[in-house]
């Protein structure tokens, strides 16, 4: 049986992962809105559906621990995503920067799920460890998709800048 401190830490990590996914949902909305390439836009829409599933799984794990999402973390995430959305609309080189930001975010999510899985295992919560593995697999798949398309993102960025390639 895990100690109360360990359980509290697990709940904190689940809550942080949920806040991260909620922030990513808002970021994806901005990326979808500012992406002109239809194929990339469709990939982003698909990943948004996956991200919604990630958040739902995490909400269920919080509920299993008789906990609810932290409004402070959620509010901070909303504010950050809103600010990024404003900046995204104003900046040039949307394709390249969206890819860069998406790639970095995917790796942050991967790291968060690596940590969550291990904390869950330490707490004896195999269901949460499995959720972390499932969510991480989707994040790794998306990071791989982005990573496989750097030439395309560079070309789109240059075209946005009016440079023929």
LOBARO-800472 format. One line per 3 residues: number of its first residue (from 0); for each residue x negated, z negated, y of N, C-alpha, C, O. Coordinates in Angstrom, 1 decimal, padded with zeros to 4 digits. Each point is the difference from the previous one (the first is absolute). Layout:
BEGIN
NUM	X:Z:Y:X:Z:Y:X:Z:Y:X:Z:Y  ...;
//
This chain:
BEGIN
0	-000.8:000.0:-001.2:000.8:000.0:001.2:-000.9:000.0:001.2:-000.9:-000.8:000.2  001.2:001.7:000.8:-000.8:000.1:001.2:000.3:-001.1:000.9:001.1:-000.5:000.1  -002.1:000.1:000.7:000.2:-001.1:001.0:000.9:000.6:001.1:000.1:001.2:000.2;
3	000.5:-002.1:000.6:000.8:000.4:001.1:-000.8:000.7:001.0:000.5:001.0:000.6  -001.8:-001.4:-000.4:-000.8:000.7:001.0:-000.3:001.5:-000.4:000.1:000.9:000.8  -000.3:-000.7:-002.1:-000.2:001.3:-000.6:001.3:000.8:000.2:-000.1:001.2:000.4;
6	001.2:-001.7:-000.7:001.3:000.7:000.2:000.2:000.3:001.4:000.5:001.1:000.3  -000.8:-002.0:000.6:000.1:000.3:001.5:-000.9:001.2:000.4:000.4:000.8:000.8  -001.6:-000.8:-001.3:-000.9:001.1:000.3:000.6:001.3:-000.6:-000.1:001.0:000.7;
9	000.6:-001.0:-001.9:000.6:001.2:-000.5:001.1:000.5:000.8:000.1:001.2:000.3  000.8:-002.1:000.2:001.1:000.4:000.8:-000.5:000.6:001.3:000.5:001.0:000.5  -001.5:-001.6:000.1:-000.6:000.5:001.2:-000.6:001.4:-000.2:000.2:000.9:000.9;
12	-000.8:-000.6:-002.0:-000.5:001.3:-000.3:001.1:001.0:-000.2:-000.1:001.2:000.4  001.1:-001.6:-001.1:001.2:000.9:-000.2:000.6:000.4:001.4:000.3:001.1:000.3  -000.1:-002.2:000.5:000.5:000.2:001.3:-000.8:000.9:000.9:000.5:000.9:000.7;
15	-001.8:-001.0:-000.8:-000.9:000.8:000.8:000.0:001.5:-000.5:000.0:000.9:000.8  000.1:-000.7:-002.1:000.1:001.3:-000.5:001.4:000.6:000.4:000.0:001.2:000.3  001.0:-001.9:-000.3:001.3:000.5:000.5:-000.1:000.4:001.5:000.5:001.0:000.4;
18	-001.0:-001.9:000.4:-000.2:000.3:001.4:-000.8:001.3:000.2:000.3:000.8:000.9  -001.3:-000.7:-001.7:-000.9:001.2:000.1:000.9:001.3:-000.4:-000.1:001.0:000.7  000.9:-001.1:-001.7:000.8:001.2:-000.4:001.0:000.3:001.0:000.3:001.1:000.3;
21	000.3:-002.2:000.4:001.0:000.3:001.0:-000.7:000.7:001.2:000.6:000.8:000.6  -001.8:-001.2:-000.3:-000.7:000.6:001.1:-000.3:001.5:-000.4:000.1:000.9:000.9  -000.5:-000.7:-002.1:-000.3:001.4:-000.5:001.2:000.8:000.1:-000.1:001.2:000.3;
24	001.3:-001.7:-000.6:001.2:000.8:000.1:000.2:000.5:001.4:000.3:001.2:000.2  -000.6:-002.0:000.8:000.2:000.4:001.4:-001.1:001.0:000.4:000.2:000.9:000.7  -001.4:-001.1:-001.2:-001.1:000.9:000.2:000.3:001.4:-000.6:-000.2:001.0:000.6;
27	000.8:-001.0:-001.8:000.3:001.2:-000.6:001.1:000.8:000.8:000.0:001.2:000.1  001.0:-002.0:000.4:001.0:000.7:000.9:-000.7:000.7:001.1:000.3:001.2:000.3  -001.3:-001.8:000.4:-000.7:000.6:001.1:-000.8:001.2:-000.5:-000.1:001.1:000.7;
30	-000.5:-001.2:-001.9:-000.8:001.1:-000.5:000.9:001.2:-000.4:-000.4:001.1:000.3  001.5:-001.4:-000.9:000.9:001.1:-000.3:000.5:000.7:001.2:000.1:001.2:000.1  000.2:-002.0:001.0:000.5:000.6:001.2:-001.0:000.8:000.7:000.3:001.0:000.7;
33	-001.6:-001.3:-000.8:-001.0:000.7:000.7:-000.8:001.1:-000.8:-000.8:000.7:000.5  001.2:-000.6:-001.8:-000.6:001.0:-000.9:000.7:001.3:000.1:001.3:000.0:-000.2  -002.0:001.1:000.4:000.7:001.3:000.1:-000.1:000.7:-001.3:000.9:000.8:-000.3;
36	-001.9:-001.0:-000.5:-000.2:000.7:-001.3:001.1:-000.6:-001.0:000.0:-001.1:-000.3  000.8:002.0:-000.2:001.2:-000.4:-000.8:-000.5:-000.5:-001.4:000.6:-001.0:-000.5  -001.6:001.5:-000.1:-000.5:-000.6:-001.2:-000.5:-001.4:000.1:000.3:-000.9:-000.8;
39	-001.0:000.7:001.9:-000.5:-001.4:000.2:001.2:-000.9:000.4:000.0:-001.2:-000.5  000.9:001.7:001.2:001.2:-000.8:000.4:000.7:-000.4:-001.3:000.5:-001.1:000.0  -000.3:002.0:-000.9:000.6:-000.3:-001.3:-000.7:-001.1:-000.8:000.6:-000.8:-000.6;
42	-001.9:000.9:000.6:-000.8:-001.0:-000.7:000.2:-001.4:000.7:000.1:-001.0:-000.7  -000.1:001.0:002.0:000.3:-001.2:000.8:001.4:-000.6:-000.3:000.1:-001.2:-000.2  000.9:002.1:000.1:001.3:-000.5:-000.3:000.1:-000.6:-001.4:000.6:-001.0:-000.3;
45	-001.3:001.7:-000.7:-000.1:-000.5:-001.4:-000.6:-001.4:000.0:000.4:-000.9:-000.7  -001.5:000.8:001.5:-000.7:-001.3:000.0:000.8:-001.1:000.7:-000.1:-001.2:-000.4  000.9:001.6:001.3:000.9:-001.0:000.6:001.0:-000.5:-001.0:000.3:-001.2:000.0;
48	000.2:002.0:-000.9:000.9:-000.4:-001.0:-000.7:-001.0:-000.9:000.6:-001.0:-000.4  -001.8:001.3:000.0:-000.8:-000.9:-000.8:-000.2:-001.4:000.7:000.0:-001.0:-000.6  -000.3:001.1:001.9:-000.3:-001.2:000.8:001.3:-000.8:000.1:-000.1:-001.3:000.0;
51	001.2:001.9:000.1:001.3:-000.8:000.0:000.1:-000.7:-001.4:000.5:-001.2:000.0  -000.9:001.9:-001.1:000.1:-000.7:-001.3:-001.0:-001.2:000.0:000.3:-001.0:-000.6  -001.5:001.2:001.2:-001.0:-001.1:000.0:000.6:-001.2:000.7:-000.1:-001.1:-000.5;
54	000.7:001.4:001.6:000.6:-001.2:000.8:001.1:-000.6:-000.8:000.1:-001.3:000.0  000.7:002.0:-000.6:001.1:-000.5:-000.8:-000.5:-000.9:-001.2:000.5:-001.1:-000.2  -001.6:001.6:-000.5:-000.6:-000.8:-001.0:-000.5:-001.3:000.5:000.1:-001.1:-000.6;
57	-000.8:001.1:001.7:-000.6:-001.2:000.6:001.1:-001.0:000.5:-000.1:-001.2:-000.2  001.2:001.8:000.7:001.1:-000.9:000.4:000.6:-000.7:-001.2:000.3:-001.2:000.1  -000.2:001.9:-001.2:000.4:-000.7:-001.3:-000.9:-001.0:-000.4:000.4:-001.1:-000.5;
60	-001.7:001.3:000.6:-001.0:-001.0:-000.4:000.1:-001.2:000.9:-000.2:-001.2:-000.4  000.4:001.4:001.7:000.2:-001.2:000.9:001.2:-000.8:-000.4:000.0:-001.2:-000.1  001.1:001.9:-000.2:001.3:-000.6:-000.4:-000.2:-000.8:-001.3:000.5:-001.1:-000.1;
63	-001.4:001.6:-000.8:-000.2:-000.7:-001.2:-000.7:-001.3:000.2:000.0:-000.9:-000.8  -000.7:000.8:001.9:-000.7:-001.2:000.4:000.8:-000.8:001.0:-000.5:-000.9:000.7  001.8:001.2:-000.5:000.9:-000.7:000.9:-000.6:000.1:001.4:000.0:-001.0:000.8;
66	-000.6:002.1:-000.4:-000.5:000.2:001.4:000.6:001.2:000.6:000.6:000.9:-000.7  -000.8:-000.8:002.0:000.5:001.1:000.8:-001.1:000.5:000.9:-000.9:-000.7:000.2  001.0:002.0:000.2:-001.0:000.6:000.8:-000.2:-000.8:001.3:000.9:-000.6:000.6;
69	-002.2:000.5:-000.2:-000.4:-000.7:001.3:000.4:000.9:001.2:-000.4:001.1:000.1  001.3:-001.6:000.7:000.4:000.8:001.2:-001.2:000.1:001.0:000.0:001.0:000.7  -000.9:-001.9:-000.7:-001.2:000.1:000.9:-000.8:001.2:-000.4:-000.4:000.8:000.8;
72	000.1:-000.7:-002.1:-000.8:001.1:-000.5:000.7:001.4:000.2:-000.6:001.0:000.4  001.9:-001.1:-000.7:000.8:001.3:000.2:000.0:000.4:001.4:-000.2:001.2:000.3  000.4:-002.1:000.6:000.1:000.3:001.4:-001.4:000.6:000.5:000.0:001.0:000.8;
75	-001.1:-001.6:-001.2:-001.3:000.5:000.4:-000.2:001.4:-000.6:-000.6:000.9:000.7  001.0:-000.6:-001.9:-000.1:001.3:-000.6:000.9:001.0:000.8:-000.5:001.1:000.2  001.7:-001.5:000.2:000.8:000.9:000.8:-000.6:000.4:001.3:-000.1:001.1:000.4;
78	-000.5:-002.1:000.3:-000.6:000.2:001.3:-001.2:001.0:-000.2:-000.2:000.9:000.8  -000.6:-001.2:-001.8:-001.2:000.9:-000.2:000.4:001.4:-000.3:-000.6:001.0:000.5  001.6:-000.8:-001.4:000.5:001.3:-000.3:000.6:000.7:001.2:-000.2:001.2:000.1;
81	000.9:-001.9:000.7:000.6:000.6:001.2:-001.1:000.5:000.9:000.1:001.1:000.6  -001.1:-001.9:-000.4:-001.1:000.4:000.9:-000.7:001.2:-000.5:-000.3:000.9:000.7  000.1:-000.9:-002.0:-000.7:001.2:-000.6:000.9:001.2:000.1:-000.6:001.1:000.3;
84	001.9:-001.3:-000.4:000.9:001.2:000.1:-000.1:000.6:001.4:000.0:001.2:000.1  -000.1:-002.0:000.9:-000.1:000.4:001.4:-001.3:000.8:000.2:000.0:001.1:000.6  -001.0:-001.7:-001.1:-001.4:000.7:000.1:000.0:001.3:-000.7:-000.5:001.0:000.4;
87	001.1:-001.0:-001.6:000.0:001.2:-000.9:000.7:001.2:000.7:-000.5:001.1:000.0  001.6:-001.4:000.7:000.7:001.1:000.7:-000.8:000.5:001.2:000.1:001.2:000.3  -000.9:-002.0:000.3:-000.7:000.5:001.2:-001.4:000.6:-000.4:-000.5:000.8:000.8;
90	-000.1:-001.1:-001.9:-001.3:000.5:-000.3:000.0:001.4:-000.6:001.0:000.5:-000.5  -002.2:000.1:000.7:-000.2:001.3:-000.6:-000.6:-000.2:-001.4:-000.2:-001.2:-000.4  000.0:002.3:-000.3:-000.6:-000.1:-001.4:000.8:-000.9:-000.9:-000.6:-000.8:-000.7;
93	001.9:001.0:000.7:000.9:-000.8:-000.9:-000.3:000.2:-001.5:000.0:-001.1:-000.7  -000.3:002.3:000.3:-000.2:000.2:-001.5:-001.2:-000.8:-000.4:000.0:-000.7:-001.0  -001.1:000.8:001.7:-001.3:-000.7:-000.4:000.1:-001.5:000.1:-000.4:-000.7:-000.9;
96	001.0:000.3:002.0:000.1:-001.5:000.2:001.0:-000.6:-000.9:-000.2:-001.1:-000.5  001.3:001.8:000.2:001.0:-000.5:-000.9:-000.6:-000.1:-001.4:000.2:-001.0:-000.7  -001.0:002.0:000.3:-000.7:-000.1:-001.3:-001.0:-001.1:-000.1:000.0:-000.8:-000.9;
99	-000.8:000.6:002.0:-001.0:-001.1:000.1:000.7:-001.3:-000.1:-000.4:-000.9:-000.8  001.5:000.7:001.6:000.7:-001.3:000.0:000.7:-000.2:-001.3:000.0:-001.2:-000.5  000.6:002.2:-000.1:000.6:-000.1:-001.3:-001.0:-000.4:-001.1:000.3:-000.9:-000.8;
102	-001.4:001.5:000.8:-001.0:-000.2:-001.0:-000.5:-001.5:000.1:-000.2:-000.7:-001.0  -000.1:000.3:002.2:-000.4:-001.4:000.2:001.1:-001.0:-000.4:-000.3:-001.0:-000.6  001.5:001.3:001.0:001.1:-000.9:-000.4:000.2:000.0:-001.5:000.3:-001.1:-000.5;
105	-000.4:002.2:-000.2:000.1:000.0:-001.4:-001.0:-000.9:-000.7:000.3:-000.8:-000.9  -001.5:000.8:001.5:-001.1:-000.8:-000.6:000.2:-001.5:000.3:-000.3:-000.9:-000.8  000.9:000.6:002.0:000.4:-001.4:000.3:001.0:-000.5:-001.0:000.0:-001.1:-000.5;
108	001.0:002.0:000.2:001.1:-000.4:-000.9:-000.6:-000.2:-001.4:000.3:-000.9:-000.7  -001.2:001.8:000.3:-000.7:-000.1:-001.4:-000.7:-001.4:-000.1:000.2:-000.7:-000.9  -000.9:000.4:002.0:-000.7:-001.3:000.0:000.9:-001.2:-000.1:-000.2:-001.0:-000.7;
111	001.3:001.1:001.5:001.0:-001.1:000.0:000.6:-000.2:-001.4:000.3:-001.1:-000.4  000.0:002.2:-000.3:000.6:-000.1:-001.3:-001.0:-000.4:-001.0:000.3:-000.7:-001.0  -001.6:001.0:001.1:-001.0:-000.5:-000.8:000.0:-001.6:000.1:000.0:-000.7:-001.1;
114	000.0:000.2:002.3:000.0:-001.4:000.2:001.2:-000.7:-000.5:000.0:-001.0:-000.7  001.2:001.6:001.0:001.3:-000.5:-000.4:000.0:-000.1:-001.6:000.5:-001.0:-000.5  -000.9:002.0:-000.1:000.0:000.0:-001.5:-000.8:-001.2:-000.5:000.4:-000.7:-000.9;
117	-001.6:000.5:001.4:-000.8:-001.1:-000.5:000.5:-001.4:000.4:-000.1:-000.9:-000.8  000.7:000.8:002.0:000.6:-001.3:000.3:001.2:-000.3:-000.9:000.2:-001.1:-000.4  000.6:002.2:000.1:001.2:-000.2:-000.8:-000.5:-000.4:-001.5:000.6:-000.8:-000.6;
120	-001.6:001.4:000.2:-000.5:-000.3:-001.4:-000.5:-001.5:000.0:000.3:-000.7:-000.9  -001.0:000.3:002.0:-000.5:-001.4:000.0:001.2:-001.0:000.0:-000.1:-001.1:-000.5  001.2:001.6:001.1:001.2:-000.9:000.1:000.9:000.2:-001.2:001.0:-000.7:-000.2;
123	-001.4:001.5:-000.8:000.8:000.2:-001.2:001.3:000.8:000.2:000.9:-000.1:-000.8  -000.9:001.0:001.9:001.1:000.8:000.3:-000.2:001.4:-000.4:-000.4:000.8:000.9  000.6:-000.4:-002.1:-000.3:001.3:-000.5:000.9:001.1:000.6:-000.4:001.1:000.2;
126	001.6:-001.5:000.1:001.0:000.9:000.6:-000.5:000.5:001.4:000.0:001.2:000.3  -000.6:-002.1:000.5:-000.5:000.4:001.3:-001.3:000.8:-000.2:-000.2:000.9:000.8  -000.6:-001.3:-001.8:-001.2:000.8:-000.2:000.3:001.4:-000.4:-000.7:000.9:000.4;
129	001.8:-000.7:-001.2:000.4:001.3:-000.3:000.5:000.8:001.2:-000.2:001.2:000.1  001.0:-001.8:000.7:000.5:000.6:001.3:-001.3:000.5:000.8:000.0:001.1:000.5  -001.0:-002.0:-000.4:-001.2:000.4:000.7:-000.6:001.2:-000.6:-000.5:000.9:000.7;
132	000.4:-000.8:-002.0:-000.6:001.1:-000.7:000.8:001.3:000.2:-000.6:001.0:000.3  001.9:-001.1:-000.4:000.9:001.1:000.3:-000.2:000.6:001.4:-000.1:001.2:000.2  000.2:-002.1:000.7:-000.1:000.4:001.4:-001.4:000.6:000.3:-000.1:001.0:000.7;
135	-000.9:-001.7:-001.2:-001.4:000.5:000.2:-000.1:001.4:-000.6:-000.7:000.9:000.6  001.3:-000.6:-001.7:-000.2:001.3:-000.6:000.6:001.1:000.9:-000.6:001.1:000.2  001.7:-001.3:000.5:000.5:000.9:001.0:-000.9:000.2:001.2:-000.2:001.1:000.4;
138	-000.4:-002.2:000.0:-000.9:000.0:001.2:-001.2:000.8:-000.4:-000.5:000.8:000.8  -000.1:-001.0:-002.0:-001.2:000.7:-000.4:000.3:001.5:-000.1:-000.8:000.9:000.3  002.0:-000.5:-000.8:000.4:001.4:-000.1:000.1:000.6:001.3:-000.4:001.2:000.2;
141	001.0:-001.9:000.8:000.1:000.6:001.4:-001.4:000.1:000.6:-000.3:001.0:000.7  -000.5:-002.0:-000.9:-001.4:000.1:000.6:-000.7:001.2:-000.6:-000.8:000.7:000.7  001.0:-000.5:-002.0:-000.7:001.2:-000.6:000.5:001.3:000.5:-000.7:000.9:000.2;
144	002.1:-000.8:000.1:000.5:001.2:000.6:-000.6:000.2:001.4:-000.4:001.2:000.3  000.3:-002.2:000.5:-000.6:000.2:001.3:-001.4:000.4:-000.1:-000.5:001.0:000.6  -000.2:-001.7:-001.5:-001.5:000.3:-000.2:-000.2:001.4:-000.5:-001.1:000.6:000.3;
147	002.0:000.0:-001.0:-000.2:001.3:-000.5:000.3:001.1:001.0:-000.2:001.2:-000.3  000.7:-001.6:001.5:000.4:001.0:001.0:-000.7:-000.1:001.3:000.5:000.4:001.0  -001.7:-001.0:-001.0:-000.7:-000.1:001.3:-000.3:001.3:000.7:000.1:000.1:001.2;
150	-000.4:000.9:-002.0:-000.3:001.3:000.6:001.3:000.5:000.7:-000.1:000.6:001.1  001.2:-000.7:-001.7:001.3:000.4:000.6:000.3:-000.8:001.3:000.4:000.6:001.0  -000.6:-001.9:-001.1:000.2:-000.8:001.2:-000.9:000.3:001.2:000.4:000.1:001.1;
153	-001.7:000.2:-001.5:-000.9:000.5:001.0:000.4:001.3:000.7:000.0:000.2:001.2  000.5:000.7:-002.1:000.4:001.3:000.5:001.2:-000.2:000.9:000.1:000.6:001.1  000.9:-001.4:-001.5:001.2:-000.2:000.8:-000.4:-000.7:001.3:000.6:000.4:001.1;
156	-001.5:-001.3:-001.1:-000.5:-000.7:001.2:-000.6:001.0:001.0:000.3:000.0:001.2  -001.1:000.9:-001.7:-000.7:001.0:000.8:001.0:000.9:000.6:000.0:000.4:001.2  001.0:000.0:-002.0:001.1:000.9:000.5:000.8:-000.6:001.1:000.3:000.6:001.0;
159	000.0:-001.9:-001.2:000.7:-000.8:001.0:-000.8:000.0:001.4:000.6:000.0:001.0  -001.9:000.0:-001.1:-000.9:000.0:001.1:-000.2:001.4:000.6:-000.7:000.2:001.0  001.4:000.8:-001.7:-000.2:001.4:000.5:-001.2:000.7:-000.5:-000.4:001.0:000.6;
162	-000.2:-001.5:-001.6:-001.3:000.6:-000.5:000.3:000.7:-001.3:000.5:-000.6:-001.0  -000.8:001.9:001.0:000.3:000.8:-001.2:-001.1:-000.3:-001.0:-001.2:-000.1:000.3  001.7:000.0:-001.6:-001.0:-000.2:-001.1:000.1:001.1:-001.0:-000.7:-000.1:-001.0;
//
